[in-house]
């Protein structure tokens, strides 16, 4: 293990870490010695912590918390003494078609913003006072935070907001030595992404395999990524290897979006 990627005795907080990208990132940090604090809204977070504890032989602390509840966020973060790395990964992805008269669309839109935007703010605000020079904050945005797709306006808006929030914080926290960056994944085989694919397939009348082939075929490097494929970028941005990088939204999408 490279010394720069040794997170032994480093306190790492990861939201939305019970599955998908969050769990993949947690596994990567666990394998590099981090003192993990995992947060998610569902009971699965405790199972995820137990699984990582067995894999790495190192205790993993878990907290069940809906990050859109600002009071619960403060309560949970108060249990963590110091934070070296904060990874704001928790997020919700659902279609919100503007012309759909179903009131559920409004509920979904509000829920997405409450988690992806406000929740990220609540967690970061509660965590910053526990961080010091050399700390790193990483936000999971999306390539849809730089582009957009039809009928996912809430999700796309939230991911654009994540990037704006990150850029502003990088200016605000730079003087105290805390770096802030965003990761913008492309298509990764997660439960959320596959649900979106199914919905898009239904809308376009294109079969899921055919639609997925079209998507990955537009990448410079074809193929669907796994959570473990993107986790290495989080390690890099949290480490001293990236000590001169802040305020950046970095794509990891096999060349789907250039720039």
C-alpha positions as CSV (number, residue, x, y, z in Angstrom):
1,X,0.0,0.0,0.0
2,X,1.3,3.4,-0.9
3,X,2.0,5.5,2.2
4,X,-0.2,8.3,0.8
5,X,-3.1,6.0,0.6
6,X,-2.8,4.7,4.1
7,X,-5.8,6.0,6.0
8,X,-4.9,4.3,9.3
9,X,-6.0,6.5,12.2
10,X,-8.0,8.7,9.8
11,X,-11.6,9.3,10.6
12,X,-13.7,8.9,7.4
13,X,-17.5,9.7,7.3
14,X,-19.5,8.4,4.4
15,X,-23.2,9.1,3.9
16,X,-25.4,6.8,1.7
17,X,-23.0,3.9,2.3
18,X,-25.2,0.9,2.7
19,X,-25.0,-0.1,-1.0
20,X,-24.0,1.0,-4.4
21,X,-21.2,3.6,-4.9
22,X,-21.3,4.4,-1.2
23,X,-20.6,0.9,-0.1
24,X,-17.9,0.5,-2.7
25,X,-16.2,3.6,-1.5
26,X,-16.5,2.4,2.1
27,X,-15.0,-0.9,1.2
28,X,-12.1,0.8,-0.5
29,X,-11.4,3.1,2.6
30,X,-11.8,0.1,4.9
31,X,-9.2,-1.8,3.0
32,X,-6.8,1.1,3.4
33,X,-7.1,1.2,7.2
34,X,-9.7,4.0,7.7
35,X,-11.7,4.5,10.9
36,X,-15.1,4.3,9.2
37,X,-18.3,6.1,10.2
38,X,-21.1,5.0,7.9
39,X,-24.4,6.8,7.7
40,X,-27.6,5.8,5.8
41,X,-31.3,6.2,6.3
42,X,-32.2,2.5,6.3
43,X,-31.4,-0.4,8.6
44,X,-29.2,-1.9,5.9
45,X,-26.4,0.3,7.1
46,X,-25.8,-1.9,10.1
47,X,-25.6,-5.0,7.8
48,X,-23.1,-3.1,5.6
49,X,-21.0,-2.2,8.7
50,X,-21.0,-5.8,9.9
51,X,-20.0,-7.0,6.4
52,X,-17.1,-4.5,6.2
53,X,-16.0,-5.4,9.8
54,X,-15.7,-9.1,8.8
55,X,-13.9,-8.3,5.6
56,X,-11.3,-6.0,7.2
57,X,-11.2,-7.2,10.8
58,X,-11.7,-3.6,11.9
59,X,-14.7,-2.3,13.7
60,X,-17.0,0.0,11.6
61,X,-19.3,2.4,13.2
62,X,-22.8,2.8,11.7
63,X,-25.6,5.3,12.2
64,X,-29.1,5.2,10.8
65,X,-30.0,8.8,9.9
66,X,-32.2,10.5,7.3
67,X,-29.9,13.4,6.3
68,X,-32.8,15.6,5.4
69,X,-33.6,15.7,9.2
70,X,-31.2,18.5,10.3
71,X,-31.7,17.8,14.0
72,X,-30.9,14.1,13.6
73,X,-27.8,15.0,11.6
74,X,-26.5,17.2,14.4
75,X,-27.2,14.4,16.9
76,X,-25.4,11.8,14.9
77,X,-22.4,13.9,14.0
78,X,-22.0,14.9,17.7
79,X,-21.0,11.3,18.3
80,X,-18.0,11.6,16.1
81,X,-15.1,13.4,17.7
82,X,-12.9,14.3,14.7
83,X,-13.3,14.0,10.9
84,X,-10.5,13.8,8.4
85,X,-12.5,12.9,5.4
86,X,-16.2,13.6,4.7
87,X,-17.8,11.9,1.7
88,X,-21.3,13.3,0.9
89,X,-22.6,10.4,-1.1
90,X,-26.2,10.1,0.0
91,X,-28.6,10.8,-2.8
92,X,-32.0,10.0,-4.4
93,X,-32.6,9.5,-8.1
94,X,-36.1,9.4,-9.4
95,X,-37.8,10.7,-12.6
96,X,-39.9,13.9,-12.1
97,X,-41.6,14.6,-15.5
98,X,-42.9,18.1,-15.5
99,X,-46.1,17.3,-17.4
100,X,-47.1,14.4,-15.3
101,X,-50.2,15.5,-13.2
102,X,-49.6,12.9,-10.5
103,X,-49.0,14.8,-7.2
104,X,-46.4,12.2,-6.4
105,X,-44.1,14.0,-8.8
106,X,-44.1,17.1,-6.5
107,X,-43.4,14.9,-3.5
108,X,-40.5,13.2,-5.3
109,X,-39.1,16.5,-6.5
110,X,-39.1,17.9,-2.9
111,X,-37.7,14.7,-1.5
112,X,-34.8,14.7,-4.0
113,X,-33.9,18.3,-3.2
114,X,-34.3,17.7,0.6
115,X,-31.8,14.8,0.5
116,X,-29.4,15.7,-2.3
117,X,-29.1,19.5,-1.6
118,X,-30.3,20.3,1.9
119,X,-29.1,17.0,3.4
120,X,-25.6,17.5,1.9
121,X,-25.6,21.0,3.4
122,X,-26.8,19.8,6.8
123,X,-24.1,17.1,7.0
124,X,-21.3,19.3,5.8
125,X,-22.3,22.1,8.2
126,X,-22.3,19.7,11.2
127,X,-19.0,18.1,10.1
128,X,-16.8,21.1,9.3
129,X,-16.3,22.2,12.9
130,X,-14.7,18.7,13.5
131,X,-12.2,19.1,10.6
132,X,-8.8,20.7,10.5
133,X,-6.1,21.6,8.0
134,X,-5.5,18.7,5.6
135,X,-9.1,17.6,5.7
136,X,-11.0,16.6,2.5
137,X,-14.6,16.9,1.6
138,X,-15.9,15.0,-1.4
139,X,-19.4,15.3,-2.8
140,X,-20.9,12.7,-5.2
141,X,-22.4,14.6,-8.0
142,X,-23.0,13.1,-11.4
143,X,-22.2,13.7,-15.1
144,X,-25.9,14.8,-15.1
145,X,-24.6,17.6,-12.9
146,X,-22.8,18.9,-15.9
147,X,-25.3,17.9,-18.6
148,X,-28.9,16.9,-18.2
149,X,-31.5,14.4,-19.4
150,X,-35.2,14.7,-20.0
151,X,-37.7,14.1,-17.2
152,X,-35.1,13.9,-14.4
153,X,-35.2,17.7,-13.6
154,X,-35.0,17.3,-9.8
155,X,-32.1,15.0,-9.9
156,X,-30.2,17.0,-12.5
157,X,-30.9,20.2,-10.6
158,X,-29.6,18.7,-7.4
159,X,-26.4,17.5,-9.0
160,X,-25.8,20.9,-10.6
161,X,-26.4,22.4,-7.1
162,X,-23.9,20.0,-5.6
163,X,-21.2,21.3,-7.9
164,X,-22.0,24.9,-7.1
165,X,-22.0,24.2,-3.4
166,X,-18.6,22.4,-3.7
167,X,-17.1,25.3,-5.7
168,X,-18.2,27.9,-3.2
169,X,-17.0,25.8,-0.2
170,X,-13.6,25.3,-1.8
171,X,-13.2,29.1,-1.7
172,X,-14.5,29.4,1.8
173,X,-12.6,26.5,3.4
174,X,-9.4,26.8,1.4
175,X,-7.9,29.3,3.7
176,X,-8.2,26.9,6.6
177,X,-6.6,24.1,4.6
178,X,-9.7,22.0,3.9
179,X,-10.1,20.8,0.3
180,X,-13.5,20.3,-1.4
181,X,-14.1,18.4,-4.6
182,X,-16.9,16.5,-6.4
183,X,-16.9,13.2,-8.2
184,X,-19.2,13.0,-11.3
185,X,-19.8,9.3,-12.1
186,X,-21.3,8.2,-15.3
187,X,-23.3,5.0,-15.6
188,X,-22.4,2.6,-12.7
189,X,-24.3,-0.6,-12.1
190,X,-26.2,0.3,-9.0
191,X,-29.8,-0.3,-8.0
192,X,-30.7,3.4,-8.5
193,X,-29.1,3.5,-12.0
194,X,-30.8,0.3,-13.1
195,X,-34.2,1.6,-11.9
196,X,-33.7,4.8,-14.0
197,X,-32.7,2.6,-16.9
198,X,-35.9,0.6,-16.6
199,X,-38.0,3.8,-16.5
200,X,-36.2,5.2,-19.5
201,X,-36.7,1.9,-21.3
202,X,-40.4,2.0,-20.6
203,X,-40.7,5.6,-21.8
204,X,-38.7,5.1,-25.0
205,X,-40.0,1.6,-25.8
206,X,-36.4,0.5,-26.2
207,X,-35.5,-2.7,-24.4
208,X,-33.2,-2.3,-21.4
209,X,-30.3,-4.3,-22.9
210,X,-30.6,-2.3,-26.1
211,X,-30.8,1.0,-24.3
212,X,-27.8,0.2,-22.1
213,X,-25.8,-0.8,-25.2
214,X,-26.6,2.6,-26.7
215,X,-25.5,4.3,-23.5
216,X,-22.2,2.5,-23.0
217,X,-21.6,2.5,-26.7
218,X,-21.4,6.3,-26.6
219,X,-18.5,6.2,-24.1
220,X,-14.9,6.4,-25.3
221,X,-14.3,3.2,-23.3
222,X,-17.3,0.9,-23.6
223,X,-18.6,-1.1,-20.7
224,X,-20.7,-0.5,-17.6
225,X,-18.7,0.5,-14.5
226,X,-19.0,-1.1,-11.1
227,X,-18.9,0.7,-7.7
228,X,-15.3,-0.5,-7.2
229,X,-14.3,1.2,-10.5
230,X,-15.1,4.6,-9.1
231,X,-13.9,4.2,-5.5
232,X,-10.3,4.7,-6.4
233,X,-11.0,8.3,-7.3
234,X,-12.4,9.0,-3.8
235,X,-9.2,7.5,-2.3
236,X,-7.1,9.8,-4.4
237,X,-9.1,13.0,-3.6
238,X,-8.9,12.2,0.1
239,X,-5.2,11.6,0.1
240,X,-2.1,13.8,0.0
241,X,-1.6,12.8,-3.6
242,X,-4.2,15.4,-4.5
243,X,-3.0,18.1,-2.1
244,X,-3.1,20.7,-4.8
245,X,-6.6,19.9,-6.1
246,X,-9.7,21.7,-4.8
247,X,-12.8,23.1,-6.3
248,X,-12.9,20.5,-9.1
249,X,-15.8,18.4,-10.4
250,X,-14.1,15.4,-11.9
251,X,-15.8,13.0,-14.3
252,X,-15.3,9.3,-14.0
253,X,-17.5,8.1,-16.8
254,X,-15.3,6.1,-19.3
255,X,-15.4,9.1,-21.6
256,X,-19.1,9.6,-22.0
257,X,-19.0,13.4,-21.3
258,X,-15.8,15.1,-22.5
259,X,-15.0,18.2,-20.4
